Amino acid sequence: MNIENLRRCIPLGSPPQTFVDAIEVARVLFVRYLWIDALLILQDSNDDWQAESTNMGKVYQNGLCNLAATGAAATNGSGLF
């Protein structure tokens, strides 16, 4: 899937459990917007990481809450819980 397709729509056919859990937490908290680094930063692009990493402090600082799946092996891990 290329970047132009992702700009139109992020496919969520079977998202990783970590994403599903984060979406559920956002819904329970009535949060309209959810930042998921793996979806919003091109993971294999140093240029995108450099550009977006300068904004991440503001994203985290201004968020209602921050979730970190530190125990997940990867985005396809066992989720937040």
N, C-alpha and C positions, 0 to 999 in steps of 0.2 A: 504494500500500500504506500503510495507516495504522499508527500506533504500536501499537495493540492486537494487530494481526496479527504485527508484528515481535517483540512480547514473547513470543508463543507459539513462533515459529519464524523464523529468518532464512533466506530462500530462497537456496540456493547452486547454482541450476541452471547458471549459467555465470558464476562470479565473475571479476572482473578478474584479470589475470595477476599483478599485485602481491600480491593476496590469496592466490592459489594458491601463489606462491613463499614467502610468509610462513608459510603452513600447512605447506609442505614443510620449511622450516627448523625449525619447531617440532617436527615429527615426528622429524626426524633427531636433534634434541637431547633427545627424550623429554620435551618440555614439554607439560603437560596443558592449560594455559590460555594464550590468546592475546588480547591487547588490540589491536583495530584501531579507531582513532579513528573512521573513517568509518562503522563499523557500530555503535559504542557511544555515539556522541554525535550527537544530531539536528543535522545539518549546517545546516539552515535555521532553527534556533531559537537566538536570542540568549540566552534564559533557560537552555536546556540547556547551551550553551557556557559561560556564566558559572558554572553549578553544577558542571559536570564539570571545567572548567579548574583549579579549586582542588584537585582530586584528582590531576591528571595528574603532578605532580612526584613524588608517592608511588608512583604506578603505575610510572613510569620508574625511579625510584630502587630499588625493590624487585624489579624484573624481573631474570631471569637474564641477558638481553641485550636490547638495543634495536635494532630495524631501522628505518632511515629510507630511504624510497624517494625521495630528494631529486632524482633524475634523472627520475622519472616525471612526465609532463605532467599527469596526473590519475589518479584511481583506475582508470580504464580504460586506463592506459598500458601500456608494454611490460614491466612487471615489475621485479623487483629485479636481475636479472642481464642 
